[in-house]
Amino acid sequence: VSAALELAKDKDTSVILIEKKHLFWGSSGRNPGRMGHGFHYMDIETAKMYLHASVAVQRNYPDFLIGKDLPVDHPIRHGRYFVTKNSLYNFDQVMESYRALQSEYATMVQQDPANEVFGPPEKFLRVLDVHEYSNYVNPDSVEGAVETAEHLFNWPEFSKHIRQLLEEHPRIKIYENMEVTYIHPRISRTV
């Protein structure tokens, strides 16, 4: 969908968007609404790529943050991750990835202050003390916990907005409930 909107910016380009079922039927349509920033990827390069994408989405669509007018320290503007004692990665490994994300975010903000969409870099994440979660999570199972500067994103409203942009765009045609089974290559006639 993003590619279709981007390609259609060129006034000489027409875009056909084909969906097997309907727009947003896949994982995007079932998104829990958390702007993940890459925290759930252990591969640092993948995590950084996700962070950049999250910042870009938030810069382009700032009105879809839930609680955007609440103070930065409000709980709805944070996520929490728990590393259990039987996790594939230990807490130190997870924190190495998380600190790399925090450093990347700080660099992004330094390069362009408009990238500071998730609060100041020094508040991008913090390690939680056991007393902060022991009433909700069994502390005997947890090796460590982190609170992140993530917001909830209003995905249902966002997807309605994007659908409207697509449907109203004069150079985009949407075909839903269609499966592509073959693409016939067009041979260029230019010499």
N, C-alpha and C positions, 0 to 999 in steps of 0.2 A: 504494500500500500504506500509506504514511504517512497519507494522507488518510482511508482506511478506518478505521485504528486511532484516529485523532483524532476522527472523526465518531461512532464507536461508544462514545466516553466518555459521550455523552449517553444516559441510560437509556431515553429515549423514542424513540431513533433505531435503526432497523435498517439495515444496510448490505449491499449486494450488490456484490461485487467480481467483475468479468468480465474474463477474460484471453483474448486471441485464441489463445495457445498455452498456456503454463504460467507460473506465477509465476516471475519473475526470468529469463525467457527472453531479454529484450532486452539492452541494454548493461549493465545492472546485474548481470546474471548472468555477464558476461564481464569485470567490473571487475578491473583488475590489482591492486587492493588498496591503492593509495596514496591517502591522504587528501589531496586536491589543494589545499585551501585557496584555490583560485581562481588559482593561479600560471599556469595555462595559458590564462587569458582576458586579452586585452589591453584589453577594455573594462573600465574600473575599477569601474563600478557592478555589472556582472555578476560580476567577480572578488570584490567585497566581499560580494555576495549568497551566492556559493559559500562564502566564508570563514565567514559566519554559519551557513550550513547545516552546514558541517563541524564547527564548534564545538558546535552543537546535537546533532548525531549523537554526537559524542564524549562530551558531557555525559550524554546519555540512555543510551548504551551503552558505558560505559568498559571493560568486560571483553573487548572484541573487538580491542583494540590488540595487535599482535604486538610483543613486547619492551617492554611497558609498565613492567616492573619493572627494566629495564636503565637505566643512567645516561643522562641527557639527551644527553650527547655521543656515545653509541654510534652507529655508522654505520647500524644498522637503523632508527634513529629520525630519519633524514634522507632527503631526496630531493635529486637533483642535476639542474639544468637547464643546457643548453648552447645558447648563441645562436651560430649559425654565421654566417660572413661573408656568406652569401647568403640569410639569413633575411628574411622580409617586414618585420620590425622590427629596428632596430639595438639594440645592447646598452643604450644610454642610454634608449631608449623603454621597453624591458623593465624596466629598473631603476626607472623612474618609476612604473610599475604596481606593481612589487614593494614599493617603499618605501611606496606608498599602502596596500597590504595590511598591511605591518608597522605602520604608524600606526593603521590601523583595529583591528588586533589589540590594540595597546597601549591604545587607547580602550576596547575591550571588557573587557579585564582590569581597567582602572582602574574601570569602572562596576560590575563584578562579578568579584571575584577567582576565583570558581569557573570563569570562562571561560578561565583559564590552563591549558588542556588540552594545549598543545603547547610547554610550557616558557616561560621568561621572554621577554617581547617583544623584548628586546635580542638574543636568540639566535634570533629567528624566521627570520633568513636571514643569510648572509654571502657575500661575493664570494670565489671561489676563486682562488688563485694557480695559474699554469700548471703548476708542478711537482707540484701535488696531483692532476692528472688526465692529465698527458702520457704516462704509461705505459698508459693505457686508451683515450684519445681522441686523434685526430690534432690537435695544437694549431694546425697551420697552417690548419685549417678553422674554428677557434673564435674568435669575437670576444670572448666572455666567458662565465663560468660562475658559477653560484650554487648554494650548498647551502642547503636549506630545512629547517625544523623539521617535517617531515612524518613520519608513522608509516605503517607498513604496517597495514592493517585486514584482519582475517580475514573476508573476505566470504563464503566458503562456510559458516562456522559462524554468522555473522550472519544469512544468509538462512535457514538452518535454524531459527534462533531465531525470526525474524519469522514464518515459515510456521507454526510451532507456536503462536505468539500468535494468529494469524489463525484457525487451525483450532479452537482451544480457546475462542475468544470466542463467547459465546452470541448476540450480535447481529450477527455477520458471517457471511455465506454467500459461499463462493467457487465460481465457475463457471469452470473452465478449458477450453481448447480450444473456445471459443465466440467467434464473431465477431458483433459488433453491426452489423446492416445498416440498422436503422431504429429510431428511438425515437418512440413514439406519445405526443404531449403529453397530459398529464392536465389537464382543464379544472377549475379550482377551482369548487366549488359554493357557496362562501361569498359572502354578499352584504353 
